């Protein structure tokens, strides 16, 4: 497999070892926001009925 093929190969998203999902939901402190050490997060919830 060429290096280009390796770069193009789709991969599963990963989370750093030891990082739990609950930690990802933690809100940034005012200090972190002021330093620019935070990330804006948008949650998308898909609500379907059984007929969908």
N, C-alpha and C positions, 0 to 999 in steps of 0.2 A: 504494500500500500504506500503510495507516494505521500509526501508531506502535505500536499494540497488536499488529497483525499482525507487525510487525518483531520485537517482543519475543517473540512466541509461535513464531516461525519456528525450527525446529530447526537446530542448527549443529554442525559437526564440532569435536571438542576440538582445541585447538592448544597448541603448546609455544613458549615464547619463542624468537626467533631466536638461534642460537648455542648453544642448550642441547641437548646430546646425551643420548640415553637412558641411557648409562652413568653420566652425572652424576646422574641421578635415583635410581640404585641406591646411591649413596654413603651410607655410614652417618654419622649425626650424631655430632659430638664430644660429650664429657661437658659441655663448656662450653655448647654449643648446646642440649643437652637441659635443662640447669639454667636457661638463660635462657628456655626455652619456644620456642626458635627451631628447632623440628623438627616433623616430621609423622609420625605412625604410619602404616605401610604394611602392607597385607595382600595377599599374592599368591594368586590363585586359579588353579589349574592343572586343566584339564578333561582327563581321561584317558579316551579312548574306544577301544573295540575296533572293528574294521571292521564288525561286525554292528549297531552302534548307529545 
